Amino acid sequence: MKRLAAFVIRFRYWFLAGTLLLVLASAIMFPFVRINYDFTKYLPEDMGTKQALKVMEEEFGIMGQASIMIENITIDRAINLKQTLINNNDGILDILWLDTFVEPDILLEFENVFLSDATMQEYFADIPGVNQFYKNRKVLFQVVFKNGDYSDVTDQTITDIREYLNKLDYKYAMAGSAVSTYHARHATEKEVFNITIFVLPIFLMILFIFTTSFLEPFLFIIVIGAAVVINMGTNLIFGEISFFTHSTATLLQFAVSMDYAIFLLHRYHEEKEHNKGDNVTALKNALSKSYVSILSSSLTTVAGFAALLFMRYSIGIDLALVMIKGVLLSIVCVFVFMPSLILLFDKGIEKTRHRLFAPKLLRLSDKAFRYRIIVPIIAVMLVYPTYIYQNNNKFLYGNSAMESGEGSEAAVEIERIEKEFGNTNMIVLLLPHVKTDGVINIEETKKAEFRLIDDIKLRLKNLNIKANVQSYYQMTDISTYLPKLNLPETPETKRIEEAFLAWLESEGYGRPEDWIKDSIPPHMEAQLLSPNYSRIIISVQTSSESEEALNAVRTIKASADELAYQNYYLLGVTPSVMEIKEVVESDFVKVNLLSIIAVLIILIFSFKSLILPFILVFVIELSIWINMSIPNLMNQPLIFIGYMIVSSIQLGATIDYAILLTGRYLDNRKSMNKKRAMMRSIVNSGNSILTSSLIMASAGFILALISSVEGVSAIGSLIGRGALLSALLVLIFLPQLLYFFDPWISKMTMNIKFWEGNGQKP
């Protein structure tokens, strides 16, 4: 390592120039890294939802959708507004509203009666879907975009729609999957910058408190900041990254990598004391002596992220690759970029020296020893309940990670629409056509479809789940539009109906089915009917992850299975939630086990001990269980993907606190009794642990505070709270465990000899 250190120092200005050029190049590349907002891309290929999406794309294409509610508007103005929106926006394929199904002239003719006469209002309400489009002088447009929810074209179209409605001074609200993506995209673009601006002064303040020079904190920020910029720019090699990764990776890299820069500079100051007047030699020694320690520290962090590589739900792989690359780049920057800066700013560091503002933690070490029996008893008593509580959280598995947080503009708009028109949870059923000799048998297909729809409606009604079903054959059948008179089906009523239809045809009016078919635009027919499938849209009035919604999907599946339909597909948030739940829960067991095993192996080799690794992992795992049980105690739902990712991050990153304190304890035990070693280890390592934990905690809490995206905010809260809990347990509980297990540690650790005398070795 000395040769490598000498090489780095000899060519330090070349490394400085090269790093700055790489930072510049990465800053230029960064805007070209595509951000993916489509979580379905990360689903396993063998999942039913993934297969269904492929079939739907092949048969119908992928089109985005949104709902727009306009308040205090008449029917005639609504018709004109709808047409204007279609004409002015190339990204809109169609807008479904009442005039899609009923002639505009008829709507206008009956407008006054519809708004004032209760009987007519009830009549209109009997027509399927009417009160899904118009209610209390509020219009609900269903917008179908030409491109998917995640398309740049769709994003621009939503921007244009909002700008146009703002100009007209309409009070409106928007919701739907395309709108959720729109808000997530714009929030991420704005908030990633805002979060960085907010968090850097906090990082600097923490570093000012725990360092002894006003210039040192800026040095740390510059070095790790360079690594962060390079990491973000070089994400171009992946083509695209998830918005989840984009939102969190910058702060995570700062939080988990800052220690490396701090460690090298502290080592340099130690070496300067032994090499007074020879800064180059001091730096060379610091580089060679800190190399192993920094690499060992980074290994546990990398192990935590590497465990995510084994997830089937590959959004974890996306984050893991970016973060592993980020940690490695941080190490490279610390070893090849930081040396030149240390020598350049050495005089400035010395001139800006100040006293250490951080506490020496003598009182904490005294309290830790005084309560060495009470605290472990309390901690052990917490093991079972926290483990149970963290497993019994109310987990969310679907699009909640992309939804806007409570109180945000997007959340308020969704709430306004749901208050007026209720929850709308769309479930799509792709039903294969009945074919005879390879040709669609329309009558048999129609019968099969009607039989299934009637059965689904009846089953959902028995569960008290309100549902509206839309399909091509239903839309083109006259019975859909006739008011329900509840007349018994007898040969006489059937004869009257047939006679009436025959009379219409004889008078030249044709059959009503033909009128309806002619009124449906070809592009709308293409959305519901393909050469091989009927697309049946079932809208249930439930939230997407409620028990009602899950029961609705089970009911639809049971109906299709019992009526012997084969090769059908179900799509929608709720069906995907049911499958994602199975995948990520099995992923969690695997990821959690792998991360624990990887960390244990690293610790066994680091400490050459058969007992210390288990003590350290137990302490951090307990802090994770406490962290994850808090949402349950507060009755807050927890996004499962965040729960899983943070569990790995907290173990991989904060185990370093335990490693540092344990290393100090082992060093102290060579010359002290276990009481003094325990207390001194807290004082020796306390400020370093507090620095790291406060940086990580501030990163997490700023992320939680500023991000309006629910999933990102939740991860921030978990990271922030987890860092503080890990630090607390490491500084208080871990020294007490080391004290109690001291005899076993001595026997089960290689190449170590503890001081057997009283007090301290002379």
VENGIPE-V212826 format. One record per pair of residues at least 6 apart in sequence whose C-alpha atoms are under 7 Angstrom apart, sorted by the first residue. I is the first residue (numbers start at 1). GAP is how many residues later the second one is. Records with the same first field share a line. If there is no record, write none. Layout:
I->GAP / GAP
//
This chain:
1->287
2->282 / 286
5->279 / 282 / 283
6->278
8->328
9->330
12->327 / 328
13->327
15->321 / 322
16->321 / 324
19->318
22->208
23->203 / 206 / 207
26->203 / 204 / 207 / 208
27->202 / 206
29->204 / 207
30->202 / 203
33->202 / 203 / 206 / 207
34->205 / 206 / 207
35->205 / 206 / 207 / 208
36->204 / 205 / 206 / 207
37->113 / 144 / 205 / 206
38->112
42->271 / 272 / 273
43->7 / 270 / 271
44->268 / 269
49->522 / 527
52->517 / 518 / 519
59->471
60->466 / 467 / 470
62->85 / 86
63->81 / 82 / 83 / 84 / 85 / 86
64->80 / 81 / 83 / 84 / 85 / 114
65->78 / 79 / 80 / 84 / 111 / 112 / 113
66->76 / 77 / 78 / 108 / 109 / 110 / 111 / 112 / 113
67->73 / 74 / 75 / 76 / 107 / 108 / 109
68->72 / 73 / 74 / 104 / 105 / 106 / 107
69->69 / 70 / 71 / 72 / 103 / 104 / 105 / 348
70->68 / 69 / 70 / 100 / 101 / 102 / 103
71->66 / 67 / 68 / 100 / 101
72->65 / 66
73->64 / 65
74->63
75->33 / 36
76->32
82->13
86->6 / 8
89->68
91->54 / 55 / 62 / 63 / 66
92->52 / 53 / 54
93->51 / 52 / 53
94->49 / 50 / 51
95->46 / 47 / 48 / 49
96->45 / 46 / 47
97->36 / 44 / 45
98->32 / 35
113->7
114->6 / 7
124->6
125->6
126->357
127->354 / 356
129->339
132->8 / 289
133->6 / 7 / 8
134->6
145->9
147->6 / 7
148->6
149->28 / 29 / 32
150->28 / 31
155->27
173->240 / 244
174->239 / 240
175->238 / 239
180->222 / 223
183->227
184->218 / 525
187->521
188->59
191->515 / 516
192->55
195->507 / 508 / 511
199->500 / 503
203->492
204->13
206->485
207->10 / 484
208->6 / 9
209->147 / 148 / 149
210->146 / 147 / 148 / 477 / 481
211->145
212->141 / 142 / 143 / 144
213->136 / 139 / 140 / 141
214->138 / 139
215->133 / 134 / 137
216->133
220->38 / 41 / 42
223->110 / 111 / 115
224->30 / 34 / 106
227->99 / 102 / 103 / 106
228->22 / 25 / 98
231->94 / 95 / 98
241->77
242->76
244->468
245->74
247->465
249->74
251->448
253->70 / 73 / 74
255->440 / 441 / 444
256->397
257->70 / 73
259->433
260->34 / 71 / 74
261->73
264->22 / 23 / 26
267->19
268->14 / 15 / 18
271->11 / 14 / 15
272->7 / 10
275->6 / 7
297->359
300->299 / 302 / 352 / 353
301->351 / 352
302->22 / 350
303->292 / 295 / 296 / 349
304->291 / 344 / 345 / 347 / 348
305->15 / 19 / 343 / 344
306->14
307->284 / 287 / 288
308->8 / 9 / 12 / 283
309->7 / 8 / 11
310->281
311->6 / 276 / 280
312->271 / 275
313->270 / 271
360->323
361->322 / 325
362->321
365->314 / 317 / 318
366->313
368->364
372->364
375->358
376->357
383->239
386->239 / 240 / 243
387->238
389->240 / 243
390->235 / 238 / 239 / 242
393->239 / 244 / 245
394->243 / 244
395->242 / 243 / 244 / 245
396->241 / 242 / 243 / 244
397->180 / 183 / 184 / 242 / 243
398->175 / 179
400->310 / 311
401->238 / 309 / 310 / 311
402->307 / 308 / 309
403->306 / 307
404->6 / 7 / 304 / 305 / 306
405->6 / 303 / 304 / 305
408->300
422->119
423->118 / 119 / 120
424->115 / 116 / 117 / 118
425->114 / 115 / 116 / 117 / 118 / 119
426->111 / 112 / 113 / 114 / 146
427->110 / 111 / 112 / 144 / 145
428->107 / 108 / 109 / 110 / 142 / 143 / 144
429->106 / 107 / 108 / 140 / 141 / 142
430->103 / 104 / 105 / 106 / 138 / 139 / 140
431->102 / 103 / 104 / 137 / 138
432->100 / 101 / 102 / 135 / 136
433->7 / 12 / 99 / 100 / 101
434->6 / 7 / 10 / 11
435->6
446->27
452->107 / 108
455->104
456->100 / 103
459->96
460->92
465->75 / 76
466->74 / 75
467->71 / 72 / 73 / 74
468->70 / 71 / 72
469->68 / 69 / 70
470->66 / 67 / 68
471->57 / 64 / 65 / 66
472->53 / 56 / 57
474->6
476->37 / 40 / 41
477->36
478->34 / 35
501->10
504->6 / 7
505->6
528->6 / 7 / 8
529->6
542->6 / 7
543->6
544->29 / 30
545->29
549->25
550->24
553->22
588->56
592->56
595->53
600->13
603->10
604->6 / 9
608->141 / 142
609->139 / 140 / 141
610->138 / 139
611->134 / 137
612->133
616->42
619->110 / 115
620->31 / 35 / 106
621->30
623->99 / 102 / 103 / 106
624->23 / 98
627->91 / 94 / 95
631->6 / 7
639->72
642->69 / 73
646->69 / 72 / 73
650->69 / 72 / 73
654->69 / 72
657->32 / 70 / 73
658->72
660->25
661->20 / 21 / 24
664->17 / 20 / 21
665->12 / 13 / 16
668->9
669->8 / 85 / 86
670->83 / 84 / 85
671->84 / 89 / 90
672->83 / 87 / 88 / 89
673->82 / 83 / 84 / 85 / 86 / 87
674->65
678->57 / 61
682->49
686->45
689->38
690->37
693->30 / 31 / 34
696->24 / 27
697->22 / 23 / 24 / 26 / 27
698->22
699->21
700->16 / 17 / 19 / 20
701->15 / 16 / 19
703->10 / 13
704->9 / 10 / 12 / 13
705->8
707->6
746->6 / 7 / 8
//
